[in-house]
Amino acid sequence: MLLRHARKKAGLTQIQLEKRLRTYKGYVSKYESGERELTLREFIDIAEALGVDPLSLMKSNQ
């Protein structure tokens, strides 16, 4: 839910974010739905693709 909110705040669709990440179709949907867990590196890459600081994104969840 945290990353979905950040993606929507950035004004991106799942497909647009997948293109920025250069990843496979359905990648964003799987982690947003909880079907797939992210590694720390993936979390950082996603935060950067969204244009947000990974640490501030983690703090906003508290």
C-alpha positions as CSV (number, residue, x, y, z in Angstrom):
1,M,0.0,0.0,0.0
2,L,2.9,2.4,0.8
3,L,4.4,2.0,-2.7
4,R,1.1,2.1,-4.4
5,H,0.3,5.5,-2.7
6,A,3.7,6.8,-3.7
7,R,3.2,5.7,-7.3
8,K,-0.2,7.3,-7.5
9,K,1.2,10.5,-5.9
10,A,3.9,10.5,-8.6
11,G,1.1,10.3,-11.2
12,L,2.3,7.1,-12.7
13,T,0.4,4.0,-13.8
14,Q,1.8,0.6,-13.0
15,I,2.9,0.2,-16.7
16,Q,4.7,3.5,-16.7
17,L,6.6,2.5,-13.5
18,E,7.5,-0.9,-15.0
19,K,8.9,0.9,-18.0
20,R,11.0,3.2,-15.8
21,L,12.3,0.1,-13.9
22,R,12.8,-1.9,-17.1
23,T,11.1,-4.9,-15.6
24,Y,8.4,-7.4,-16.7
25,K,4.7,-6.8,-17.1
26,G,2.9,-7.5,-13.8
27,Y,5.9,-6.7,-11.6
28,V,4.4,-3.7,-10.0
29,S,1.0,-5.3,-9.6
30,K,2.5,-8.3,-7.8
31,Y,4.4,-6.3,-5.1
32,E,1.5,-3.8,-4.7
33,S,-0.9,-6.7,-4.0
34,G,1.5,-8.4,-1.6
35,E,2.0,-11.4,-3.9
36,R,5.7,-10.7,-4.2
37,E,8.1,-9.4,-1.6
38,L,10.8,-6.9,-2.5
39,T,14.4,-7.0,-1.7
40,L,16.0,-3.8,-0.3
41,R,17.7,-3.1,-3.6
42,E,14.3,-3.4,-5.4
43,F,12.7,-1.1,-2.9
44,I,15.5,1.5,-3.4
45,D,15.2,1.2,-7.2
46,I,11.4,1.7,-7.1
47,A,11.7,4.7,-4.7
48,E,14.3,6.3,-7.1
49,A,12.1,5.6,-10.1
50,L,9.3,7.4,-8.3
51,G,11.5,10.3,-7.5
52,V,11.4,10.0,-3.8
53,D,14.1,9.4,-1.2
54,P,13.9,5.7,0.0
55,L,14.5,6.7,3.6
56,S,11.8,9.3,3.7
57,L,9.4,6.8,2.1
58,M,10.1,4.3,4.8
59,K,9.6,7.0,7.5
60,S,6.3,8.1,6.1
61,N,5.0,4.6,6.9
62,Q,5.4,5.1,10.6
